[in-house]
Amino acid sequence: MAKRDYELGEAELAVLRVLWESGPQTVRDVMGRLHDRGRKVAYTTVLTFLSRLEQKGVVVSDKQEQAYVYRAKVSRERVTESRMRAVLDELFDGAAGPAVLHLIEKQRLRPDEIDRLRKLIDDLDAH
């Protein structure tokens, strides 16, 4: 399967995150979860975002009783991979090494993240 670019805006990603974290939701459910996160958006705005996401092929809907229920069609991992590839291509000429070094130098890592990074490096050294 060919790699696909997922060009999503910030608000679309916020809606998609709700579906990734909470599973299938109605428009009203998504709106409520966004409100809980401090994003005050109207019902019609959420519906517009879900419709756009469906057109982009990252969300699907099913009619259940009176309301449509939306669910993520694409995993967080696939969207992350696509977006990271775009950033690597744009900012680092496609090279992952400089990007990883930049992140390590500029961002604070938790101890569990450092342990995981060490394990990954050890695994790379072993091969």
C-alpha positions in Angstrom: 0.0 0.0 0.0 1.4 3.4 -0.9 2.1 5.9 1.8 -0.5 8.6 2.0 -0.2 12.2 3.1 -2.7 13.2 5.7 -3.0 17.0 5.5 -5.1 17.9 8.5 -5.6 21.2 10.3 -5.2 21.7 14.0 -9.0 21.6 14.6 -9.4 18.5 12.5 -6.7 16.8 14.5 -8.4 17.7 17.7 -11.6 16.1 16.5 -9.7 13.0 15.3 -7.9 12.7 18.7 -11.4 12.5 20.3 -12.2 9.5 18.1 -8.9 7.8 18.7 -9.1 8.2 22.5 -12.9 7.7 23.0 -13.9 5.4 20.1 -17.0 5.9 17.9 -18.9 9.1 18.8 -21.9 11.2 17.7 -21.4 14.8 16.7 -22.8 15.8 20.1 -20.4 13.4 21.9 -17.4 14.8 20.1 -18.5 18.4 20.8 -18.9 17.5 24.5 -15.4 16.0 24.7 -13.9 19.1 22.9 -15.7 21.3 25.4 -14.2 19.3 28.3 -10.8 20.1 26.8 -11.5 23.8 26.7 -12.4 24.0 23.0 -15.7 25.8 22.8 -17.1 24.9 19.3 -20.6 24.8 18.0 -22.4 21.6 17.0 -22.4 22.7 13.3 -18.7 23.3 13.4 -18.0 19.9 14.7 -20.3 18.4 12.1 -18.3 20.3 9.4 -15.0 19.0 10.7 -16.3 15.4 10.8 -17.7 15.8 7.3 -14.3 17.1 6.0 -12.5 14.2 7.8 -14.9 11.8 6.1 -14.2 13.3 2.7 -10.5 13.0 3.4 -11.0 9.3 4.1 -9.8 9.3 7.8 -13.3 9.0 9.4 -16.3 7.0 8.5 -19.9 7.3 9.7 -22.7 4.9 10.4 -26.4 5.9 10.9 -27.5 4.4 14.2 -31.1 5.2 15.2 -31.4 9.0 15.1 -27.8 10.0 14.9 -24.7 9.3 12.8 -21.8 7.7 14.7 -18.3 8.6 13.5 -15.2 6.5 14.0 -11.6 6.9 13.0 -10.8 5.0 9.8 -7.1 5.7 10.1 -4.9 5.0 13.1 -3.0 7.6 15.0 0.1 5.7 14.1 -0.5 6.1 10.3 -1.3 9.8 10.6 1.7 10.3 12.8 4.0 8.5 10.3 2.6 10.6 7.4 3.0 13.9 9.2 6.5 13.0 10.5 7.6 12.1 7.0 6.3 15.5 5.8 8.2 17.3 8.5 11.4 15.3 7.9 11.1 16.0 4.1 10.4 19.7 4.7 12.8 20.6 7.4 15.5 17.9 7.4 15.8 16.9 3.7 14.2 13.5 4.7 16.9 12.6 7.2 15.6 11.3 10.5 19.0 11.5 12.4 19.2 15.3 12.6 15.5 15.5 13.6 16.0 13.0 16.4 19.1 14.9 17.6 17.3 18.2 17.5 14.4 16.8 19.6 16.7 15.2 22.2 18.7 18.5 22.5 15.7 20.8 22.7 13.0 18.7 24.5 12.9 17.3 28.0 12.4 13.5 28.0 10.8 11.5 30.9 12.9 8.8 32.4 10.8 6.0 30.8 11.3 7.7 27.4 15.1 7.8 28.0 15.1 4.1 28.9 13.1 3.3 25.7 15.5 5.4 23.6 18.5 3.6 25.2 16.9 0.2 24.4 16.3 1.3 20.8 19.9 2.4 20.4 21.2 -0.8 22.0 19.0 -2.8 19.6 20.4 -0.8 16.6 24.0 -1.4 17.8 23.3 -5.2 18.1 22.4 -5.4 14.4 
